């Protein structure tokens, strides 16, 4: 499975304060793939498997209790999203954000410690909770992400069945599955503020105006007071593309 959060998107998301000139099109392998090794590799190699296994089981059991495709899709996606957040994504996204923040310090002439030294230091001072800082925001993001993506995709599939006359249980073809997942993935970007909050909570940037001991609520208030609604939806355009790609891979192709 592909890792979907690159530096350009992080620049858009972190604190919502980066000027547009920072979002240039120059490609630098050393910066555009910050956090890839090992954290993104660990995340990518595990989160897809967790999602597909847990979501399919939850969706199946929801149907056995009489839920329709839309409700069972939401249930499967939400349970699968929570499972992957707490199983693997919390500490990986935290450490990816640490690496990107370190790169910014290096660009300012400050020599940051290595990523593994930072990992060990956080673990020594704060334990598992420190390594998983922001994991609750990740879980909220993932449960709303995949609940929306599965649910809206199933809803779109129902609409496609009505249009194509396949309401009697006939299978949708590959193109129809992809169209449904594209719609579901694109519309699921409504929860972009949760991703912005997650990045801010995990950011190691020092800001005297930023509240200490950030919670999801405190972080929301801080971003909104600093940048308003626009700040909460920074990076939503690439996130729509991300949602479409992930949903086609995990829902449409997962069904085939």
Secondary structure, 3 states (H helix, E strand, C coil): CCCCCCHHHHHHHCCCCCCHHHHCCCCCHHHHCCCHHHHHHHHHHHHHHHHHHHHHHHHHHHHHCCCCHHHHHHHHHHHHHHHHHHHHHHHHHHHHHHHHHHHHHHHCCCCCCCHHHHHHHHHHHHHHHHHCCCHHHHHHHHHHHHHHHHHHHHHHHHHHHHHHCCCCCCCCCHHHHHHHHHHHHHHHHHHHHHHHHHHHHHCCCCCCCCCCCCCHHHHHHHHHHHHHHHHHCCCHHHHHHHHHHHHHHHHHHHHC
